[in-house]
């Protein structure tokens, strides 16, 4: 790319992008022609929301555990179009798959235009019953966008079978790819009206032409993603995902017992991430959330602290390199942070 930029961009890059998209598609149960490579899942969500012609009164159904950046994007679109935001309030804690589906179903109305559901929620680490949500949404006559930022590499995917209208995911999380690459999957019927956030020379040329060329940029992270996916497969692929979920859930239950607290949901609703209630007194506020995270960082521990349902939670994760002893050490750090607050 640096030695002969024009040769690379004009002759090599188009085919290389499609080859990388095909590798992503194979890993997520889809066709390569239905995949566009993007910088990240948030950018893909922006492209989808910006492409839908919302009318005043159209309802965008979100949920109470939605990722903050996605919610802000929805608010931006609603403020410009007159669309109405409807929130499905999820039961929490002690959540069930049936309760999540029921919350979405009860939020649907004849005005529902788009439903946004997570596959795995970032704040609460819950696995959503996406197939049931897709079915309920389509029965109501609405489209559904699945935010799968944490899905690829954490749970098996079969996007063709899922039948959503849109699915977005990241390559830099559980696939361990380089930062700056995600993907957007769109059902064939939705591709003609779908446009990237940057309109460039490909405009009007179709799904691939528009997303594969948005101007001069460094495609290194995207073109390296097939190697990251192959590395994940060499580590076990589905077996690695199952092992990570087992380690995370065992660690979460052990820490909850140690702290005398609880988990956010039964193990079946967690994969390689889980939420454990922190054993600290005090009000659950954004300021306190940041204060606690800073205290852990001071101890060389970067652990997400989540406020969900008015409770402070620790969100732990397990990847191929983690041992059970890592989580015992985490328990020690929770005790140390508790002492520093006194």
C-alpha positions as CSV (number, residue, x, y, z in Angstrom):
1,X,0.0,0.0,0.0
2,X,2.8,2.4,0.8
3,X,5.2,1.4,-2.0
4,X,2.6,1.7,-4.8
5,X,-0.5,3.4,-3.4
6,X,-2.4,3.8,-6.7
7,X,-1.7,0.2,-7.9
8,X,-2.8,-1.1,-4.5
9,X,-5.9,1.0,-4.2
10,X,-7.1,0.5,-7.8
11,X,-6.1,-3.1,-8.6
12,X,-5.4,-5.0,-5.4
13,X,-7.7,-3.6,-2.8
14,X,-11.1,-4.3,-4.3
15,X,-10.5,-8.0,-4.5
16,X,-8.8,-8.1,-1.2
17,X,-11.8,-6.4,0.5
18,X,-14.1,-9.0,-0.9
19,X,-11.8,-11.9,0.1
20,X,-11.8,-10.5,3.7
21,X,-15.6,-10.2,3.6
22,X,-15.9,-13.8,2.5
23,X,-13.8,-14.9,5.4
24,X,-16.0,-13.0,7.8
25,X,-19.1,-14.4,6.1
26,X,-17.9,-18.0,6.5
27,X,-17.3,-17.4,10.2
28,X,-20.8,-15.9,10.8
29,X,-22.9,-18.2,8.6
30,X,-23.6,-15.7,5.8
31,X,-22.8,-15.0,2.2
32,X,-19.8,-12.7,1.4
33,X,-22.0,-10.5,-0.9
34,X,-24.1,-9.6,2.2
35,X,-21.1,-8.4,4.2
36,X,-19.6,-4.9,4.2
37,X,-16.5,-4.2,6.2
38,X,-16.6,-1.0,8.4
39,X,-14.5,0.6,11.1
40,X,-16.7,-0.6,14.0
41,X,-20.2,-1.7,15.0
42,X,-21.1,1.9,16.0
43,X,-20.3,3.2,12.5
44,X,-22.5,0.4,11.0
45,X,-25.4,1.4,13.3
46,X,-25.0,5.0,12.2
47,X,-25.1,3.9,8.5
48,X,-28.3,1.8,9.0
49,X,-30.2,4.4,11.0
50,X,-29.1,7.2,8.6
51,X,-30.4,5.1,5.6
52,X,-33.9,4.5,6.9
53,X,-36.5,7.1,5.9
54,X,-38.2,7.6,9.2
55,X,-41.4,9.7,9.3
56,X,-42.8,11.7,12.2
57,X,-44.4,9.3,14.7
58,X,-42.5,6.2,13.5
59,X,-41.3,4.3,16.6
60,X,-37.8,3.1,17.1
61,X,-37.9,0.4,19.8
62,X,-34.7,0.1,21.9
63,X,-34.2,-1.5,25.3
64,X,-33.1,-0.5,28.8
65,X,-29.6,-2.1,28.5
66,X,-28.7,-0.5,25.1
67,X,-25.1,0.6,24.5
68,X,-24.7,4.3,25.2
69,X,-23.3,5.3,21.8
70,X,-26.2,3.5,20.0
71,X,-28.8,5.2,22.1
72,X,-27.2,8.6,21.4
73,X,-27.3,7.8,17.7
74,X,-31.0,6.9,18.0
75,X,-31.7,10.2,19.8
76,X,-29.9,12.1,17.0
77,X,-32.0,10.4,14.3
78,X,-35.2,10.9,16.2
79,X,-34.5,14.6,16.8
80,X,-34.0,15.1,13.0
81,X,-36.9,13.0,11.7
82,X,-39.6,13.2,14.4
83,X,-39.4,9.5,15.1
84,X,-40.4,8.4,18.6
85,X,-38.1,6.3,20.9
86,X,-39.9,3.5,22.8
87,X,-37.9,1.6,25.4
88,X,-38.5,-2.0,26.3
89,X,-37.8,-2.3,30.0
90,X,-36.0,-5.5,30.6
91,X,-36.5,-7.4,33.8
92,X,-33.3,-7.2,35.9
93,X,-31.7,-8.8,37.8
94,X,-32.7,-12.4,37.8
95,X,-33.5,-12.0,34.1
96,X,-34.9,-14.8,31.9
97,X,-34.9,-15.2,28.1
98,X,-38.7,-15.3,28.2
99,X,-38.8,-12.0,30.1
100,X,-36.5,-10.3,27.6
101,X,-38.7,-11.5,24.7
102,X,-41.9,-10.4,26.5
103,X,-40.4,-6.9,27.1
104,X,-39.8,-6.4,23.4
105,X,-43.2,-7.9,22.4
106,X,-45.0,-5.5,24.8
107,X,-43.2,-2.5,23.3
108,X,-44.3,-3.2,19.8
109,X,-47.1,-1.3,18.3
110,X,-48.5,-0.7,14.7
111,X,-46.2,2.4,14.6
112,X,-43.1,0.3,15.3
113,X,-40.6,0.8,12.4
114,X,-37.3,-0.5,13.7
115,X,-36.4,-2.6,16.7
116,X,-32.8,-2.5,18.0
117,X,-31.7,-5.5,20.1
118,X,-28.3,-6.5,21.4
119,X,-27.0,-10.0,20.8
120,X,-24.9,-9.7,24.0
121,X,-25.5,-6.5,26.0
122,X,-22.4,-4.5,26.9
123,X,-23.7,-3.1,30.2
124,X,-25.3,-6.3,31.5
125,X,-23.4,-9.1,29.6
126,X,-26.8,-10.8,28.9
127,X,-27.3,-13.0,25.9
128,X,-30.5,-11.9,24.2
129,X,-32.9,-14.5,22.6
130,X,-32.4,-12.8,19.3
131,X,-34.2,-15.4,17.2
132,X,-37.4,-14.9,19.2
133,X,-37.0,-11.1,19.1
134,X,-36.6,-11.2,15.3
135,X,-39.7,-13.4,15.0
136,X,-41.8,-11.1,17.2
137,X,-40.6,-8.0,15.4
138,X,-41.3,-9.3,11.9
139,X,-44.8,-10.5,13.1
140,X,-45.4,-6.9,14.0
141,X,-44.4,-5.7,10.6
142,X,-41.1,-3.9,11.7
143,X,-37.5,-4.3,10.8
144,X,-34.9,-5.5,13.3
145,X,-31.2,-4.5,13.8
146,X,-29.1,-6.7,16.0
147,X,-26.2,-5.0,17.6
148,X,-23.7,-7.9,17.8
149,X,-20.6,-5.9,18.9
150,X,-19.8,-8.7,21.4
151,X,-21.2,-11.6,19.4
152,X,-18.5,-12.7,16.9
153,X,-16.0,-15.0,18.7
154,X,-18.0,-15.2,21.9
155,X,-21.0,-17.2,20.6
156,X,-21.6,-19.2,17.4
157,X,-23.4,-17.2,14.7
158,X,-25.6,-18.2,11.7
159,X,-26.8,-15.0,10.3
160,X,-28.6,-16.5,7.3
161,X,-30.7,-18.6,9.7
162,X,-31.3,-15.8,12.1
163,X,-33.2,-13.8,9.5
164,X,-32.7,-10.3,10.9
165,X,-32.7,-7.3,8.7
166,X,-29.3,-6.1,9.8
167,X,-26.6,-7.5,12.0
168,X,-23.4,-5.5,13.0
169,X,-20.3,-6.9,14.7
170,X,-16.8,-6.1,15.7
171,X,-13.6,-7.8,14.8
172,X,-11.4,-6.3,17.5
173,X,-13.2,-7.8,20.5
174,X,-13.6,-11.6,20.8
175,X,-12.0,-12.4,17.5
176,X,-8.9,-10.5,18.7
177,X,-8.4,-8.6,15.5
178,X,-6.7,-5.3,15.1
179,X,-8.6,-2.2,16.2
180,X,-10.6,-0.4,13.6
181,X,-12.6,-3.2,11.8
182,X,-16.1,-4.4,12.1
183,X,-18.8,-5.7,9.7
184,X,-22.3,-4.9,8.6
185,X,-24.5,-7.7,7.4
186,X,-27.7,-6.7,5.6
187,X,-30.4,-8.9,4.2
188,X,-30.5,-8.7,0.4
189,X,-33.9,-6.9,0.5
190,X,-32.4,-4.1,2.6
191,X,-29.2,-3.4,0.7
192,X,-30.5,-1.2,-2.1
193,X,-31.5,1.6,0.3
194,X,-28.4,1.2,2.6
195,X,-25.6,3.8,2.4
196,X,-22.4,4.3,4.3
197,X,-22.0,7.4,6.5
198,X,-19.4,8.7,4.0
199,X,-20.8,9.1,0.5
200,X,-18.1,8.9,-2.2
201,X,-17.4,7.7,-5.7
202,X,-19.3,4.4,-5.2
203,X,-22.7,6.2,-4.6
204,X,-25.4,4.7,-6.7
205,X,-23.2,1.7,-7.6
206,X,-24.8,-0.7,-5.1
207,X,-24.0,-2.1,-1.6
208,X,-20.4,-3.2,-2.3
209,X,-19.5,-0.2,-4.4
210,X,-20.6,2.3,-1.7
211,X,-19.2,0.6,1.3
212,X,-16.0,-0.7,-0.2
213,X,-14.9,2.8,-1.3
214,X,-15.5,5.7,1.0
215,X,-12.3,7.5,0.3
216,X,-8.6,6.9,0.9
217,X,-8.0,5.1,4.2
218,X,-5.8,2.4,5.7
219,X,-7.5,-0.9,5.2
220,X,-4.8,-2.9,7.1
221,X,-7.0,-3.9,10.1
222,X,-9.8,-5.1,7.8
223,X,-7.5,-7.1,5.5
224,X,-5.9,-8.7,8.5
225,X,-9.2,-9.8,10.0
226,X,-9.2,-13.2,8.2
227,X,-5.9,-14.0,9.9
228,X,-7.4,-13.1,13.3
229,X,-10.4,-15.3,12.6
230,X,-8.1,-18.2,11.6
231,X,-6.1,-17.7,14.8
232,X,-9.3,-17.9,16.8
233,X,-10.2,-21.1,15.0
234,X,-6.7,-22.6,15.8
235,X,-7.3,-21.9,19.4
236,X,-10.5,-24.0,19.2
237,X,-13.2,-21.8,17.6
238,X,-16.4,-23.2,19.0
239,X,-14.6,-25.2,21.7
240,X,-12.7,-22.0,22.8
241,X,-16.0,-20.1,23.0
242,X,-17.5,-22.9,25.2
243,X,-14.4,-23.0,27.4
244,X,-14.4,-19.2,27.8
245,X,-18.0,-19.3,28.9
246,X,-17.3,-22.0,31.3
247,X,-14.4,-20.2,32.9
248,X,-16.3,-16.9,33.1
249,X,-19.4,-18.4,34.7
250,X,-17.4,-20.5,37.2
251,X,-15.4,-17.4,38.1
252,X,-18.6,-15.3,38.5
253,X,-20.3,-17.8,40.8
254,X,-17.1,-18.1,42.9
255,X,-16.8,-14.4,43.3
256,X,-20.5,-13.9,44.1
257,X,-20.1,-16.5,46.8
258,X,-16.9,-14.8,48.1
259,X,-18.6,-11.4,48.2
260,X,-21.9,-12.6,49.5
261,X,-23.6,-11.0,46.6
262,X,-25.4,-12.3,43.4
263,X,-25.2,-12.7,39.7
264,X,-27.3,-10.7,37.3
265,X,-28.8,-13.8,35.7
266,X,-28.6,-17.5,35.5
267,X,-25.4,-18.9,33.8
268,X,-27.4,-19.8,30.7
269,X,-27.8,-16.1,29.8
270,X,-24.0,-15.4,29.9
271,X,-21.2,-16.4,27.6
272,X,-17.6,-15.3,28.2
273,X,-18.8,-12.2,30.2
274,X,-20.7,-12.2,33.4
275,X,-22.0,-9.6,36.0
276,X,-21.3,-9.9,39.7
277,X,-22.8,-7.5,42.2
278,X,-20.1,-5.5,44.0
279,X,-20.1,-5.8,47.9
280,X,-19.9,-2.0,48.4
281,X,-22.3,0.4,50.1
282,X,-23.2,3.7,48.5
283,X,-25.4,5.1,45.8
284,X,-25.0,3.9,42.3
285,X,-24.2,7.0,40.3
286,X,-22.2,7.7,37.2
287,X,-19.7,9.6,39.4
288,X,-19.2,6.7,41.7
289,X,-19.0,4.3,38.8
290,X,-16.1,6.3,37.4
291,X,-14.5,6.6,40.8
292,X,-14.5,2.8,41.3
293,X,-13.1,2.2,37.9
294,X,-10.3,4.6,38.6
295,X,-9.5,2.9,41.9
296,X,-9.1,-0.4,40.0
297,X,-7.0,1.2,37.4
298,X,-4.7,2.5,40.1
299,X,-4.1,-1.1,41.1
300,X,-3.3,-2.0,37.4
301,X,-6.6,-3.6,36.9
302,X,-8.9,-2.4,34.0
303,X,-12.3,-3.9,34.9
304,X,-15.6,-2.5,33.7
305,X,-17.8,-1.3,36.5
306,X,-21.4,-1.1,35.4
307,X,-24.5,0.6,36.9
308,X,-27.5,-1.4,35.9
309,X,-30.8,-1.3,37.7
310,X,-29.5,1.0,40.4
311,X,-26.8,-1.5,41.4
312,X,-23.1,-1.5,40.9
313,X,-21.8,-4.5,39.1
314,X,-18.4,-5.9,38.1
315,X,-18.3,-7.2,34.6
316,X,-15.7,-9.9,34.2
317,X,-14.5,-11.6,30.9
318,X,-12.7,-14.8,30.1
319,X,-10.5,-15.2,27.0
320,X,-8.0,-17.9,26.0
321,X,-5.2,-16.5,28.1
322,X,-7.1,-16.3,31.4
323,X,-6.6,-18.8,34.2
324,X,-8.9,-19.3,37.2
325,X,-6.2,-17.8,39.4
326,X,-6.7,-14.5,37.6
327,X,-10.2,-14.2,39.1
328,X,-9.0,-15.1,42.6
329,X,-6.6,-12.1,42.1
330,X,-9.5,-10.0,41.0
331,X,-11.4,-10.9,44.2
332,X,-8.3,-9.7,46.2
333,X,-8.4,-6.4,44.3
334,X,-12.1,-6.0,45.0
335,X,-11.3,-6.4,48.7
336,X,-8.5,-3.8,48.4
337,X,-10.7,-1.3,46.7
338,X,-13.3,-1.8,49.4
339,X,-10.6,-1.0,52.0
340,X,-9.5,2.1,50.2
341,X,-13.0,3.5,50.3
342,X,-13.2,3.4,54.1
